[in-house]
Amino acid sequence: MAFQQGTGMSLILRLELDQSVGAFGQLTRAIGESGGDIVAVDVIRVTKNMAVRDVTVQASDREHADYIVQALSALPGVRVVNVSDRTFLMHLGGKISIQPKIPVKNRDDLSRVYTPDVARVCTAIQEDPSKAFQLTIKRNTVAIVTDGTAVLGLGDIGPAGAIPVMEGKAMLFKQFADVDAFPICLDTKDTDEIIRIVKAIAPTFGGINLEDISSPRCFEIEDRLRAELDIPVFHDDQHGTAVVLLAGLLNAARLIGKNLEQLRVVVIGIGAAGVACTKMLLAAGVRNVIGVDRQGVLVRTEIYANAMWDWYASHTNPEEVHGGLDEAIEGADVFIGLSGPGVLTIEHLKKMAKDPIVFAMANPFPEIDPEIAEPYVRVLATGRSDYPNQINNVLCFPGIFRGALDCRAHTINEEMKLAAARAIASIVTEDELSEQYIVPSVFNKKISRAVRQAVIDAAIATGVARREGADYPQSH
C-alpha cells in the first residue's frame, strides 16, 4: 500500500510481545512492509515469557499510522497496549509557561516585588508612562493576537483551536530572539471589537503581532491599530511572508543574473499575503507584477467588490494582460503562489521565460508537486520544511520585533521590512548561493542578529526610533 510522503507523524507504540513466538522479529518486518520507519526501540519490562517495548515509528500521516497499528494488531503474540502521537505529547499542558526572573525567598523580597514597595514603582510610571518600558515586561513582551479565522491551512477553526499555533509562535519568539510573547486568542470576529480589545490590552505590551486573521478584515484591523497605537503592529501572515519572499527572490535573481527591475512576476492568490508580497516587491523595485485570483487577472479597467483588489489592479499589470493564469504566465520570470494545490502545471512552466523561478508557497500542499516541477525550473521554493528553500516567517519576525523593541520604534514601516529582507538575503554568501540554497536555515544564529541591526538602523534613519545609541540591550 502506497502512502504520500509529507512532513510525517511520529508515534510511540507500547507493545506487549510474547517471547515464545519470536514476536519482535514479526513486528519489525510488519512495520517495514507497512511503509513505516522504526526510529527507536526502548525496553520497558521483560519477563521470561513476555516483553513490553516502546517502539517509535515514523509514518507519513494519520491514515498511514492507523494502517501500521492495524497491521501490528493482527500479528500473533503482539498486543498493542497504547499508541501515543509524539506531537500530541509535546502539547500536553501547553508548550509555554511564565517563570519569575527573581526568586522571592523572604519577607523583604516579598515587600519589594509586591506590596508595599511596589507602590513607588507604580507611582513613577504614573508620573512618566514611558518608564513602563524600563520597569515592566512591556520592554520585551509581544502579544500574539488572533481570532482563529485563518489558521494555517485549516481556515476558521476558532480561537481555542488556534491556541497551539500561537503557543508555538511564542516559543519561536523566545528561542530565536529572546522576545517574550503571549497568545491572545479572541472569541470574536467583529472588526471593531477586536480593535477595541487590542487597544485595551496594549499598555502591557511592547508590540502586537497579528496572526491568522482572515482577509480582508485583517487589512482594516492592522491599519487602524497602526494608526491608533504607539507600539509596533505587525500582521505576520502578510508582512512576514513578504519579507522572507523578497529575501529569497533577491538571491534567486542574483543566481540567474537578473535585476529585480527586469523581472516579470506573476502572483496567484490575492489575499492578505498576496497583497503584502506585491507591495514589498514594488517597494523593492519590481516593475511588472501581474496578480491572478479566482476571477482571473486583476486589471485596472475593472471595478471589484474587494477594495484591496481595486488598489491592487491600479498598481500592477502595467501591460493590462487579460485572462487567467494561462495568459499571465506567458514569458514570466517568476511565479509566486499563495493559493492552493494543483494550480500550477507543467504546461504553465513551459510557458515561462528561461531560468524560471517558482515560489509555490501554499501549505501544506504547494501549487505544484516539487518533484514534478523540478526538471522545468531553475529555482524552486516552497513553504515546507521537507524541501530546500523553505519560505518560513521565522526567518524574520523574531529579529524584526527584537530590533523594534530594542530601539523602541513606534511602528514597523516599509523601510524596516525592506532592510530585514536584505539582511536575511545577505546571510547566504556567494560561495553558498545555489539553486538549492537561496534562503538560510532558520537555525542559523546570525539571522536574528542581522535582522535586528538592520531594523534598528532603518528605524533610526526613518525617524521612528524612540531610543538611540549605546543603551541598547547587548544580550540579544
C-alpha positions, -999 to 999 in steps of 0.1 A, spaced: 0 0 0 15 34 -10 12 65 11 20 101 1 51 113 20 47 145 39 61 161 70 50 129 87 40 120 122 59 101 149 42 75 171 53 58 202 37 23 203 37 5 236 37 -32 226 34 -64 247 53 -92 230 51 -129 235 87 -141 238 79 -176 228 68 -169 193 96 -145 181 71 -116 180 97 -89 179 110 -101 145 75 -103 132 67 -67 143 98 -51 127 90 -69 95 54 -58 96 63 -22 102 88 -23 73 62 -39 50 36 -13 60 59 16 49 69 27 84 103 36 97 115 24 132 132 53 149 139 38 183 131 8 205 131 10 243 127 -19 266 102 -12 294 99 -45 311 110 -81 304 100 -114 319 107 -150 308 76 -151 286 68 -115 278 85 -82 270 70 -47 269 87 -23 245 81 12 233 87 14 196 89 48 180 77 47 144 76 74 117 45 74 95 36 97 67 2 108 80 -27 97 103 -41 72 78 -7 56 74 -3 55 112 -37 37 116 -26 12 89 6 4 107 -13 -1 140 -38 -24 124 -10 -45 108 6 -49 142 -26 -57 160 -32 -86 136 1 -103 145 1 -133 167 19 -127 200 17 -89 197 -7 -68 218 -9 -30 212 -11 -16 247 -11 21 238 -5 44 209 9 79 216 13 106 190 46 124 198 32 157 186 3 155 210 27 146 238 47 178 232 15 198 236 3 183 269 -4 211 293 6 237 267 41 245 254 49 277 272 49 289 308 57 320 329 87 320 351 98 347 376 131 363 370 138 369 407 132 344 435 111 355 464 130 340 494 119 361 524 96 388 537 120 416 524 119 402 488 81 400 490 78 436 501 100 448 472 83 428 444 48 433 458 33 454 485 43 479 499 74 489 480 60 482 445 38 513 450 68 535 445 74 519 411 37 523 402 38 560 410 69 565 390 52 551 359 20 571 366 41 602 366 61 592 335 43 565 314 75 559 293 91 543 323 69 513 317 94 503 290 121 503 317 103 489 347 78 464 334 76 435 310 64 459 283 100 464 273 103 428 259 68 414 255 47 410 224 10 400 222 2 374 195 -34 382 187 -57 361 166 -94 354 162 -88 319 147 -103 327 114 -74 318 91 -52 293 109 -25 277 88 -43 257 60 -71 249 84 -92 280 79 -117 292 105 -112 268 134 -120 293 162 -99 308 190 -95 277 211 -83 257 181 -58 284 173 -40 283 207 -15 256 199 -3 276 169 1 308 189 19 290 216 43 276 190 49 312 177 56 323 213 83 296 216 99 308 184 100 344 195 118 333 227 142 308 212 153 329 182 153 364 196 147 362 234 114 381 230 87 371 255 54 366 237 19 355 248 -10 341 229 -42 362 229 -70 343 212 -101 363 209 -136 349 208 -150 374 184 -148 381 147 -161 416 149 -135 440 135 -144 469 158 -144 447 189 -110 432 180 -96 467 176 -111 478 209 -98 448 228 -63 451 214 -62 488 222 -74 480 258 -46 454 264 -19 473 247 -4 490 278 11 457 289 29 450 256 58 465 236 44 452 203 14 435 187 18 405 163 -15 399 145 -18 363 133 -42 342 113 -70 368 108 -89 363 76 -88 387 47 -100 414 40 -107 421 77 -70 418 86 -62 449 65 -86 472 84 -76 458 117 -39 463 111 -43 498 95 -65 511 124 -43 497 151 -12 511 135 -28 545 134 -42 544 169 -14 527 189 21 539 196 37 505 196 46 483 165 17 464 150 28 437 125 5 412 107 29 384 102 8 365 76 11 395 54 45 411 61 65 382 74 57 362 43 66 392 22 99 399 39 111 363 35 98 360 0 118 391 -10 149 378 6 146 346 -14 138 365 -46 169 388 -42 191 357 -40 173 338 -68 176 368 -91 213 371 -82 217 335 -91 202 338 -126 218 372 -133 188 394 -134 179 426 -116 145 430 -98 136 457 -123 138 432 -152 116 406 -137 81 398 -149 63 384 -118 30 365 -116 13 363 -82 -16 340 -77 -38 343 -46 -45 379 -39 -54 377 -3 -36 392 27 -2 376 19 -5 382 -19 -12 419 -14 16 423 11 41 404 -10 32 425 -40 36 458 -21 70 446 -9 81 436 -44 70 470 -58 88 488 -30 120 468 -37 119 478 -74 100 452 -93 80 470 -120 60 443 -137 37 423 -114 5 405 -126 -20 394 -100 -43 365 -106 -72 353 -84 -103 332 -89 -118 358 -112 -87 359 -133 -61 385 -139 -67 418 -120 -69 446 -144 -72 484 -137 -101 488 -162 -123 466 -139 -141 475 -107 -140 450 -79 -162 444 -48 -130 440 -28 -115 475 -23 -80 460 -19 -83 444 -53 -91 478 -68 -59 491 -52 -40 461 -65 -53 464 -100 -44 501 -102 -8 495 -91 0 463 -111 -3 447 -145 12 477 -165 6 458 -198 -31 452 -189 -29 415 -195 -64 399 -195 -75 363 -189 -62 338 -164 -30 322 -153 -25 307 -188 -22 342 -202 -4 358 -173 24 333 -170 34 336 -207 71 348 -206 71 353 -168 104 351 -149 88 344 -115 57 326 -103 46 333 -67 19 310 -54 -2 319 -23 -33 299 -33 -37 262 -32 -26 228 -46 -28 219 -83 -30 255 -96 3 253 -115 10 227 -142 40 216 -163 23 234 -193 24 266 -173 61 262 -165 69 256 -202 54 290 -210 77 308 -186 110 326 -195 144 310 -194 156 300 -159 121 303 -143 119 310 -106 89 293 -88 78 301 -52 50 276 -46 41 285 -11 6 270 -4 7 249 27 6 221 34 5 212 -3 21 236 -28 7 248 -61 27 221 -79 44 190 -66 81 199 -63 92 166 -78 71 173 -109 83 209 -112 120 204 -106 130 194 -142 114 225 -156 125 253 -132 159 269 -123 149 278 -87 121 263 -66 110 274 -32 80 262 -10 66 268 24 75 233 36 104 222 57 110 189 39 121 206 6 150 231 0 144 268 1 116 270 27 100 304 28 95 304 66 83 335 85 105 325 115 134 339 94 121 374 100 96 381 128 118 373 158 145 397 146 121 423 134 104 426 168 138 423 186 150 453 167 118 473 170 117 466 208 153 475 213 151 509 196 116 513 209 101 520 175 66 532 175 58 514 142 73 489 117 75 507 84 83 496 49 119 506 51 124 484 82 108 455 64 130 460 33 161 462 55 151 429 71 147 412 38 181 424 26 197 413 59 182 378 55 194 376 19 229 387 29 234 357 52 237 335 21 272 341 8 284 339 -28 301 306 -21 269 292 -6 244 305 -31 229 278 -53 196 266 -67 191 246 -35 201 274 -11 186 308 -17 174 314 19 194 305 51 184 278 76 160 290 103 186 277 128 213 300 116 220 321 147 233 350 126 199 358 111 181 373 141 211 395 150 215 407 114 178 414 111 177 432 144 206 455 135 191 462 100 157 470 115 173 494 142 193 512 115 163 516 93 141 528 122 166 554 132 171 566 96 133 570 91 127 587 125 105 561 141 130 550 168 125 565 203 157 551 217 191 555 201 227 549 210 248 526 232 220 519 257 206 490 236 205 457 254 235 437 244 223 402 255 204 395 223 
